[in-house]
Amino acid sequence: MGEKQDLIKRMLELQQKFIDYEHKNGLAPLDYYTPQPGHPLEGYRQEYQELADKVVDIAHSEAGSHR
């Protein structure tokens, strides 16, 4: 699998983790925006954003364009 596919696969895993948590526990805004240390969603937003940025950069590189 290529790097872009690996990144997208990880993004889908994170989305599923988020959906599962939300269905099981509901979701307060603090859980998403400022989860406490040890919370299942700790680091979720940061990791997802980093992965999304890398995918966009790769796509631009493939298309010969830039941000």
C-alpha angles and dihedrals in degrees: 000000000000125000094256092052091048091052092048091048090054091047090054091049090052091048091052091049089052093047092048091050093048094049092048100041109014116236129262116195090244090058089058103035103032111013115182120246110284093022113139090241095048107134093006098120094044095048093045092050092049091050092047091050091051091050091051091049092050092047091051090048091051091049094044092239134113140216 
